[in-house]
């Protein structure tokens, strides 16, 4: 493993999926992990004073809307019939 790869793994950790293995679940899990990582960055920037609170809120709200859209498009949470 190279130094860049180990640094990348540290900065962008990925966790194994343990739920029901279906393509849409795997895609949503990936989207959810990306959402969590971006939220962490935004919170850290706001805490450090690099991002105003209202801008942090707007960015988080936008990311939340994207995640909800992804969930709806993938059919996550719908009853299987």
N, CA and C atoms as an extended XYZ file, in Angstrom:
243
Properties=species:S:1:pos:R:3:atomname:S:1:resname:S:1:resid:I:1 pbc="F F F"
N         0.845       -1.168        0.000 N   UNK     1
C         0.000        0.000        0.000 CA  UNK     1
C         0.897        1.239        0.000 C   UNK     1
N         0.576        2.190       -0.869 N   UNK     2
C         1.359        3.411       -0.950 CA  UNK     2
C         0.936        4.387        0.139 C   UNK     2
N         1.768        5.386        0.356 N   UNK     3
C         1.441        6.413        1.357 CA  UNK     3
C         0.177        7.155        0.962 C   UNK     3
N         0.041        7.481       -0.334 N   UNK     4
C        -1.164        8.187       -0.794 CA  UNK     4
C        -2.418        7.355       -0.581 C   UNK     4
N        -2.307        6.049       -0.830 N   UNK     5
C        -3.470        5.171       -0.651 CA  UNK     5
C        -3.865        5.089        0.814 C   UNK     5
N        -2.898        4.938        1.705 N   UNK     6
C        -3.225        4.836        3.126 CA  UNK     6
C        -3.768        6.166        3.646 C   UNK     6
N        -3.241        7.286        3.133 N   UNK     7
C        -3.774        8.598        3.517 CA  UNK     7
C        -5.212        8.738        3.024 C   UNK     7
N        -5.459        8.316        1.796 N   UNK     8
C        -6.802        8.380        1.235 CA  UNK     8
C        -7.767        7.496        2.028 C   UNK     8
N        -7.327        6.315        2.420 N   UNK     9
C        -8.161        5.423        3.226 CA  UNK     9
C        -8.480        6.039        4.582 C   UNK     9
N        -7.522        6.778        5.142 N   UNK    10
C        -7.738        7.437        6.431 CA  UNK    10
C        -8.737        8.590        6.291 C   UNK    10
N        -8.575        9.381        5.240 N   UNK    11
C        -9.438       10.559        5.043 CA  UNK    11
C       -10.824       10.153        4.578 C   UNK    11
N       -10.915        9.129        3.753 N   UNK    12
C       -12.193        8.674        3.201 CA  UNK    12
C       -12.425        7.207        3.555 C   UNK    12
N       -12.702        6.912        4.821 N   UNK    13
C       -12.887        5.508        5.194 CA  UNK    13
C       -14.146        4.914        4.550 C   UNK    13
N       -14.070        3.663        4.214 N   UNK    14
C       -15.211        2.914        3.688 CA  UNK    14
C       -15.446        1.739        4.608 C   UNK    14
N       -16.705        1.446        4.832 N   UNK    15
C       -17.051        0.339        5.705 CA  UNK    15
C       -17.810       -0.707        4.912 C   UNK    15
N       -17.655       -1.944        5.283 N   UNK    16
C       -18.352       -3.034        4.619 CA  UNK    16
C       -19.848       -2.915        4.850 C   UNK    16
N       -20.598       -3.348        3.855 N   UNK    17
C       -22.056       -3.320        3.945 CA  UNK    17
C       -22.525       -4.625        4.566 C   UNK    17
N       -23.385       -4.544        5.576 N   UNK    18
C       -23.856       -5.731        6.279 CA  UNK    18
C       -25.361       -5.964        6.135 C   UNK    18
N       -26.023       -5.168        5.316 N   UNK    19
C       -27.464       -5.307        5.154 CA  UNK    19
C       -27.813       -6.320        4.075 C   UNK    19
N       -29.086       -6.320        3.693 N   UNK    20
C       -29.564       -7.204        2.625 CA  UNK    20
C       -28.925       -6.768        1.315 C   UNK    20
N       -28.245       -7.679        0.659 N   UNK    21
C       -27.491       -7.336       -0.542 CA  UNK    21
C       -28.417       -7.296       -1.748 C   UNK    21
N       -28.723       -6.065       -2.143 N   UNK    22
C       -29.471       -5.782       -3.366 CA  UNK    22
C       -28.780       -4.579       -3.990 C   UNK    22
N       -28.757       -4.475       -5.305 N   UNK    23
C       -28.051       -3.353       -5.943 CA  UNK    23
C       -28.472       -1.986       -5.402 C   UNK    23
N       -29.772       -1.777       -5.239 N   UNK    24
C       -30.237       -0.465       -4.766 CA  UNK    24
C       -29.785       -0.184       -3.332 C   UNK    24
N       -29.700       -1.221       -2.507 N   UNK    25
C       -29.221       -1.041       -1.137 CA  UNK    25
C       -27.738       -0.670       -1.119 C   UNK    25
N       -26.962       -1.304       -1.978 N   UNK    26
C       -25.538       -1.002       -2.052 CA  UNK    26
C       -25.299        0.423       -2.545 C   UNK    26
N       -26.061        0.839       -3.539 N   UNK    27
C       -25.934        2.208       -4.057 CA  UNK    27
C       -26.318        3.206       -2.975 C   UNK    27
N       -27.432        2.946       -2.283 N   UNK    28
C       -27.858        3.879       -1.243 CA  UNK    28
C       -26.840        3.925       -0.105 C   UNK    28
N       -26.278        2.776        0.250 N   UNK    29
C       -25.261        2.748        1.297 CA  UNK    29
C       -24.067        3.618        0.910 C   UNK    29
N       -23.654        3.529       -0.328 N   UNK    30
C       -22.551        4.357       -0.817 CA  UNK    30
C       -22.921        5.837       -0.745 C   UNK    30
N       -24.147        6.171       -1.160 N   UNK    31
C       -24.619        7.552       -1.090 CA  UNK    31
C       -24.670        8.042        0.355 C   UNK    31
N       -25.088        7.186        1.247 N   UNK    32
C       -25.186        7.543        2.663 CA  UNK    32
C       -23.797        7.785        3.264 C   UNK    32
N       -22.827        6.952        2.916 N   UNK    33
C       -21.468        7.154        3.415 CA  UNK    33
C       -20.877        8.465        2.886 C   UNK    33
N       -21.136        8.754        1.612 N   UNK    34
C       -20.661       10.011        1.034 CA  UNK    34
C       -21.327       11.204        1.719 C   UNK    34
N       -22.621       11.105        1.988 N   UNK    35
C       -23.363       12.144        2.706 CA  UNK    35
C       -22.734       12.396        4.074 C   UNK    35
N       -22.473       11.329        4.812 N   UNK    36
C       -21.890       11.457        6.151 CA  UNK    36
C       -20.519       12.118        6.100 C   UNK    36
N       -19.718       11.750        5.112 N   UNK    37
C       -18.383       12.339        4.978 CA  UNK    37
C       -18.480       13.833        4.688 C   UNK    37
N       -19.364       14.217        3.788 N   UNK    38
C       -19.520       15.634        3.445 CA  UNK    38
C       -20.057       16.437        4.623 C   UNK    38
N       -21.000       15.862        5.369 N   UNK    39
C       -21.541       16.531        6.554 CA  UNK    39
C       -20.423       16.768        7.565 C   UNK    39
N       -19.562       15.793        7.742 N   UNK    40
C       -18.434       15.925        8.658 CA  UNK    40
C       -17.533       17.083        8.244 C   UNK    40
N       -17.220       17.179        6.953 N   UNK    41
C       -16.389       18.279        6.463 CA  UNK    41
C       -17.049       19.632        6.739 C   UNK    41
N       -18.329       19.725        6.422 N   UNK    42
C       -19.047       20.983        6.626 CA  UNK    42
C       -19.056       21.370        8.103 C   UNK    42
N       -19.331       20.422        8.972 N   UNK    43
C       -19.342       20.700       10.412 CA  UNK    43
C       -17.967       21.146       10.901 C   UNK    43
N       -16.929       20.495       10.418 N   UNK    44
C       -15.577       20.874       10.816 CA  UNK    44
C       -15.214       22.268       10.320 C   UNK    44
N       -15.592       22.598        9.095 N   UNK    45
C       -15.327       23.938        8.565 CA  UNK    45
C       -16.085       24.999        9.362 C   UNK    45
N       -17.328       24.698        9.720 N   UNK    46
C       -18.119       25.654       10.496 CA  UNK    46
C       -17.536       25.816       11.894 C   UNK    46
N       -17.148       24.728       12.523 N   UNK    47
C       -16.568       24.774       13.860 CA  UNK    47
C       -15.271       25.576       13.875 C   UNK    47
N       -14.483       25.458       12.808 N   UNK    48
C       -13.206       26.160       12.715 CA  UNK    48
C       -13.374       27.628       12.294 C   UNK    48
N       -14.609       28.046       12.029 N   UNK    49
C       -14.841       29.431       11.629 CA  UNK    49
C       -14.563       29.699       10.163 C   UNK    49
N       -14.386       28.656        9.377 N   UNK    50
C       -14.089       28.811        7.947 CA  UNK    50
C       -15.356       28.891        7.097 C   UNK    50
N       -16.489       28.572        7.699 N   UNK    51
C       -17.766       28.562        6.996 CA  UNK    51
C       -18.819       29.139        7.934 C   UNK    51
N       -19.541       30.174        7.497 N   UNK    52
C       -20.572       30.750        8.368 CA  UNK    52
C       -21.684       29.724        8.647 C   UNK    52
N       -22.305       29.805        9.823 N   UNK    53
C       -23.348       28.843       10.179 CA  UNK    53
C       -24.491       28.764        9.167 C   UNK    53
N       -24.923       29.904        8.630 N   UNK    54
C       -26.031       29.867        7.672 CA  UNK    54
C       -25.636       29.157        6.378 C   UNK    54
N       -24.386       29.322        5.954 N   UNK    55
C       -23.907       28.625        4.757 CA  UNK    55
C       -23.784       27.126        5.028 C   UNK    55
N       -23.312       26.775        6.216 N   UNK    56
C       -23.221       25.354        6.590 CA  UNK    56
C       -24.611       24.729        6.558 C   UNK    56
N       -25.579       25.432        7.116 N   UNK    57
C       -26.959       24.935        7.128 CA  UNK    57
C       -27.468       24.726        5.707 C   UNK    57
N       -27.241       25.699        4.833 N   UNK    58
C       -27.716       25.594        3.446 CA  UNK    58
C       -27.090       24.388        2.737 C   UNK    58
N       -25.807       24.197        2.968 N   UNK    59
C       -25.123       23.070        2.313 CA  UNK    59
C       -25.634       21.734        2.837 C   UNK    59
N       -25.837       21.652        4.138 N   UNK    60
C       -26.355       20.413        4.725 CA  UNK    60
C       -27.766       20.132        4.235 C   UNK    60
N       -28.585       21.182        4.179 N   UNK    61
C       -29.960       21.021        3.691 CA  UNK    61
C       -29.969       20.527        2.242 C   UNK    61
N       -29.080       21.058        1.420 N   UNK    62
C       -28.979       20.632        0.027 CA  UNK    62
C       -28.550       19.169       -0.084 C   UNK    62
N       -27.560       18.785        0.721 N   UNK    63
C       -27.111       17.387        0.717 CA  UNK    63
C       -28.221       16.450        1.179 C   UNK    63
N       -28.999       16.890        2.185 N   UNK    64
C       -30.113       16.078        2.684 CA  UNK    64
C       -31.147       15.861        1.583 C   UNK    64
N       -31.452       16.924        0.831 N   UNK    65
C       -32.420       16.796       -0.266 CA  UNK    65
C       -31.920       15.817       -1.320 C   UNK    65
N       -30.621       15.868       -1.622 N   UNK    66
C       -30.043       14.924       -2.587 CA  UNK    66
C       -30.166       13.485       -2.087 C   UNK    66
N       -29.901       13.272       -0.795 N   UNK    67
C       -29.993       11.932       -0.227 CA  UNK    67
C       -31.436       11.424       -0.259 C   UNK    67
N       -32.396       12.293        0.095 N   UNK    68
C       -33.812       11.906        0.044 CA  UNK    68
C       -34.235       11.551       -1.378 C   UNK    68
N       -33.758       12.337       -2.357 N   UNK    69
C       -34.083       12.063       -3.761 CA  UNK    69
C       -33.515       10.706       -4.169 C   UNK    69
N       -32.288       10.440       -3.764 N   UNK    70
C       -31.652        9.156       -4.059 CA  UNK    70
C       -32.464        8.008       -3.468 C   UNK    70
N       -32.883        8.161       -2.214 N   UNK    71
C       -33.676        7.124       -1.536 CA  UNK    71
C       -34.968        6.855       -2.301 C   UNK    71
N       -35.636        7.925       -2.704 N   UNK    72
C       -36.901        7.778       -3.427 CA  UNK    72
C       -36.682        7.107       -4.790 C   UNK    72
N       -35.666        7.566       -5.528 N   UNK    73
C       -35.396        7.008       -6.859 CA  UNK    73
C       -35.002        5.537       -6.800 C   UNK    73
N       -34.310        5.140       -5.731 N   UNK    74
C       -33.885        3.752       -5.592 CA  UNK    74
C       -34.980        2.859       -5.008 C   UNK    74
N       -36.053        3.466       -4.521 N   UNK    75
C       -37.158        2.688       -3.957 CA  UNK    75
C       -36.847        2.112       -2.593 C   UNK    75
N       -35.922        2.733       -1.870 N   UNK    76
C       -35.566        2.262       -0.536 CA  UNK    76
C       -36.714        2.558        0.430 C   UNK    76
N       -37.116        1.541        1.193 N   UNK    77
C       -38.168        1.735        2.188 CA  UNK    77
C       -39.572        1.396        1.708 C   UNK    77
N       -39.709        1.174        0.430 N   UNK    78
C       -41.026        0.764       -0.083 CA  UNK    78
C       -41.248       -0.702        0.255 C   UNK    78
N       -42.483       -1.046        0.510 N   UNK    79
C       -42.819       -2.448        0.778 CA  UNK    79
C       -42.640       -3.261       -0.496 C   UNK    79
N       -41.987       -4.407       -0.382 N   UNK    80
C       -41.839       -5.307       -1.526 CA  UNK    80
C       -43.154       -6.040       -1.737 C   UNK    80
N       -43.594       -6.024       -2.976 N   UNK    81
C       -44.870       -6.694       -3.284 CA  UNK    81
C       -44.680       -7.723       -4.357 C   UNK    81
